[in-house]
């Protein structure tokens, strides 16, 4: 089976991958992993040092600092994609 990117897919994948940006970088930053947006964000005002990652409807929390969250982002993205692939029945 040959697969190809559609026009919409090309648009999604043209953006830089795994390059973080945000207007309030100490509160929230976004990046793209496998063409999908991931968010690194402060968990709450009550715990400003704790960050979460959100990706494709999944979340993981407990990172102390945004740098720690971003460092774990590739592994989180892979885990999400593996989880999703295991949900596909043959």
Protein Blocks (a to p, Z undefined) as FASTA:
>chain_A
ZZdddfklmmmmmpcghiacdfblmloccddeehiacddddfblklmmbccddeehiace
hiecjklmmmmmmmmmmmmmmmmmmmpcZZ
